Amino acid sequence: MGAHRGRSMIQYCKTSDNAEVVAICDKEQYLLDEVAADLKEFPITYYQRFDDFIKHDMDAVVLANYANEHAPFAIKCLKAGKHVFSEVLPCQTMKEAVELIEAVEETGLVYAYGENYCYMTANREMKKLYEAGKIGEFEYGEGEYVHNCEPIWPEITYGERDHWRNNVFSTFYCTHSLGPIIHMTGLRPVSVCAFEGTLNERRDRVGAKAGQFAVEMVTLENGGIVKSIHGDLYTNSIWYSVYGSKGHMESAREAAGAGHMERIYVYADEYSGEYANRPVDSYLPAERNNEKGNGFGHGGSDFYSMYYFIEKIKGDKNADTIDVYQALDMGLPGLLGFRSVLNGSKPVEIPNLRDPAEREKWRNDTACTIPSAAGDQLLQTRIGGTPDIPDSVYDAVREKWEKIRKERK
């Protein structure tokens, strides 16, 4: 579901030997036409209505629709007997988080969260090293996902005032930065203090109502701390750094020209306390030299997230998927982080929704910045309130999008 972002998953099924696409759904007919033109040799059925699509004979559904609408569709798919691969983010409200967990538990089907940044070359290597005890117990980490989307805003929002990207809050899209550290350590977040950027010129001129960027300081269950930063700062940057009781490891910065995020640096001793003569080990992981993900987006990570999902369905209990509990470990710091922002960046406790008793407090909590989901619990979109952006801004973005579409045709 979702013929634009879904193209990467479609590409996986075209080239793999363990899955095939049988149906594609999108509300936009022109996108279905474009995809169909690329897949003429495959017997695929195309749908514009989800209610028709979900009746198709298929084992699993990939949700590549709008980022704030994944949970309701995931629940519908699970209840229809379909395994689910959900793109980011897992949900937009605490109510949806509770309902999503319970749908997975009730159906017993596979739910895999597609946080592809967990499967980038350096991050997969860091996970292996951490699980092997190379750097000891986690103490502190940083995750950075900075993506200046202003140049591509017409292509991803189409000038629509109500598009989700124009209306979600600053801490929402946090799992690209926080997720890899949660995944590699396996630790659960227990509290969050969050902060929002207030210089919003680039956001205002494209019609985005959230703060320009956000920082979450997340405390994990073992007392370790993660700094997560994401948003539309001026230049793109992807970077991860993890400190443990016996050492430190980090990926190369995107702009460093040292392997484009694939190179890893490890500074560790084998026994805590032996600090003398420890060399920095800098290398490109061996897996990069035999990269199954060549040609796939996000550094090949789009391949691995799908591969493990299919293998889990086929019965591999050890397939490295991100289950619903860890998906929410990655997402809840963003949902609750915005409440911290609005409350002077004071700490907010993160519930353990694995415990049914902890779910009750949140079962009817719909607080968010999307009116259709929030109901009477609608939140402002920024620290200073929800900005009043004139129609002329969206008209200008839409004109740019129409020009781009015409040139592509």
C-alpha angles and dihedrals in degrees: 000000000000117000097204106053087023092070092088091055090045088053089053091055091047092056104031129085098216105060144028136197114243102165138021127194130194133149091226114078093198090061091050089050092051093049093044090054089057094046103045093133094056125082097234128156117217126212137184095188120066092208089062094041095054091059091062117113102257139129101223144011128220110211108211095153128116113327095236094051104056102102099057092050093043089055092049091050094049092049088050089057098257127133112235135224107187124198117217129323113041097207144341101221138036089241089059090048091057093045093047094052092048093049090054092047094046096049099037089215127140116272114184123183112218100220091153095182087073088066099051112124098254093043093051089051092048090052091053091049093047093049089050090055094244095144099024125226118358114257108159138357143173129211122189129190111165116169121170100210097175094102092053099036094110090054095050103036103027091212092291112152091204096047111131093239089060094051112035121100128256099257095046101093096055106126098084088063102032101030101073092054092048089048097048095047100035089218124144122232115238104179142009138203112191137191132195131210112240102194097093107165095123091048095048095052093056096040100253112147100197127089113275097248141352140212124204122195103201125191115209128213093262093052095260119136132223126197110207120188126180141151145079105321116155102270130033118252135172118182141146131195128180128188121197137178091267104032153327136264133183142168125244114266115253093242096042096092090223102116102318099261093318097091115089131203120206125187109177146135124215094229124043111249100026101113103158123112098352108164124211108246109213119181149137107250114252091236088068089065091058097036114174088185098065109141094020124116129261095031094311093304092118087068096053097046090056095040094056091045092056093044090052090053089049090057107268101140090188095055107131099243127148107240126209094267095053090042088061091043084062097041106039095067086063096046094047093034090071089058087054089051092052091047098055095275092292116160118273121199116237112218123227100237090187084082110075090209091062092054097068095074090056102037094104099028108124099160111148140114098261109093096209091057101033100053108177091351096070115155128208113255099231141025090262095045133266110320121232103232116189121240089242090073092057091042090057093048091048092051090053090050093050090051091051092049092049092050091049092052 
